[in-house]
């Protein structure tokens, strides 16, 4: 089953997950979210 999701909802969810990540991984997860969103918008 495929569902359509709103890109803004996805972005908010990814930032929520990044906020909940361990402090040791904050910078890495931030870069990963930014790269993913950049690729998504291309």
Order of alpha helices (4+ residues) and beta strands (2+ residues): alpha-alpha
